[in-house]
Amino acid sequence: MKIQFDKPPGSAQETNGLSVRYAASKRAVPRWRWYLLLAMVLTPPAYLLTRFTVAYWWETSPAIVMTEQVVVRARAAGQVKHVAQPGALVRAGEPVIALEGAAAPRQNPPATPAPAPARDRSNPMVAMIASRQAMFDEALRLAQSQLALQQERLRTMQALRAEGAATRQELDNARIQEMQAQAVAVRASTDARENRAQLVREQARTPDEPPDTPAPRAVEDSTTEDGDVRAPFDAVVVRQFVHQGEWVAPGADIAVLQGPAPAMVHAYLPPDQARYAQVGRKATLRFMDGGRIRAEVADVIAEAERTPAERTSPLAPRMPSIVVRLRPVEPLPPSYRIHYLPLDVRFDWVWDWAP
């Protein structure tokens, strides 16, 4: 049996030998649509390839902006009369906070000595110095208690730092607070010792001997000095912890001052990229709003630190990193001069000829 198949059409315009005239297409597909489709398909691979190339040729590390900041504390107890507002500029020596009732009012010594025995406690000068001695002893006790608390906090921060649970900045702040508490304790001890010596001299003075005015004046000046806390240098108030009308205790935090020193950038390099941790190495500071500023490596901190938790992925371990301090080529504008501002640092590519 012979099977015969239909003869295939000779053209698209024929069907079973009959000519079929199809209607012409309404419009031709523009070529740019094919280009658009091709671009949509190729964009993701091109993006991934670009990211890989940039990461291979330039090292990018997380970083933060570090400024000179100082925490000022109250020297004596009192009620806040005035405190500088955040953003205010205070010159060196200007008061940051003014306190009322922070010191005893100044009292002038009597022009003529009162007729009293040498060791008579009714002598007004002796009574005044004795009352000050009680105040100085109480201030010394409070200062020593504050120092003990700061020393305990410093030991705790050192233990946390050894375990990697605290940053170097937190440890430095604890050490600064301990030093400030120690200075307050030394000052309180000196005032108490000088006042005690003056009390002994006043009690040993004979009735006919004129009062020793120079020494009481020196002690009086040191004890009746106002409790105003003055700025150690030209600074800007970043934060205030107290408000007008509040009562503050000795050693209480008053405000945070930002000094005029140029801001530095701390970058955290992984150990395998140590070749970038070289003084003079150029880099680019890349801020989150798209700003770009050139910088160079000023020095390298001789102690590894963990990258701040907020700059690492939750899925990535916080490995110890090399901390590099970078100095911007030009001063940072006020919008970037913010303590602990996050940014990225992209180091210029370095040839690595090591096998």
Salt bridges, closest charged atoms under 4 A:
ASP137 OD1 - ARG196 NH2 3.42
GLU138 OE2 - ARG141 NH2 2.40
GLU152 OE1 - ARG155 NH2 2.75
ASP172 OD2 - ARG168 NE 3.91
ASP172 OD1 - ARG175 NH1 3.26
GLU202 OE2 - ARG205 NH2 2.92
ASP212 OD2 - ARG201 NE 3.97
GLU220 OE2 - ARG132 NH2 3.96
GLU220 OE1 - ARG217 NH1 3.98
ASP221 OD1 - ARG106 NH1 2.85
GLU225 OE2 - ARG75 NH1 3.98
ASP226 OD2 - ARG230 NH2 3.64
ASP234 OD2 - ARG91 NH1 3.57
ASP253 OD1 - ARG73 NE 2.83
GLU296 OE1 - LYS282 NZ 3.00
GLU296 OE2 - ARG327 NH1 3.81
ASP299 OD2 - ARG325 NH1 2.98
GLU303 OE2 - ARG161 NH2 3.59
GLU303 OE1 - ARG168 NH1 2.47
GLU305 OE2 - ARG168 NE 3.73
ASP344 OD1 - ARG311 NH2 2.84
ASP348 OD2 - ARG294 NH2 2.89
ASP352 OD2 - ARG275 NH1 3.91
